Amino acid sequence: MAALLRMVANTYDGQTMTNVQAIIGRALSDRAFCEQLISNPEATLQANGIEPTPEMVDALKGLDADSVQKLAAAFGKESVAG
């Protein structure tokens, strides 16, 4: 996920980066959306106003919903502990 954010930061302008961050935040909190994003990243990103690069599509296809949910849980624990 961190590699995906770095790739996006190097590819898109500030507004698109904000949109991508919102989509990633939604994927962390909404499992159904996460599964949709992973299974059909190109269409899901386009439906949310982002024209994905082939590298972004490949990176998303390489994820799995369980790993994303574990990451979300880790963020939740960190923010509670912080």
Secondary structure, 3 states (H helix, E strand, C coil): CHHHHHHHHHHCCHHHHHHHHHHHHHHHHCHHHHHHHHHCHHHHHHHCCCCCCHHHHHHHHCCCHHHHHHHHHHHHHHHHHC
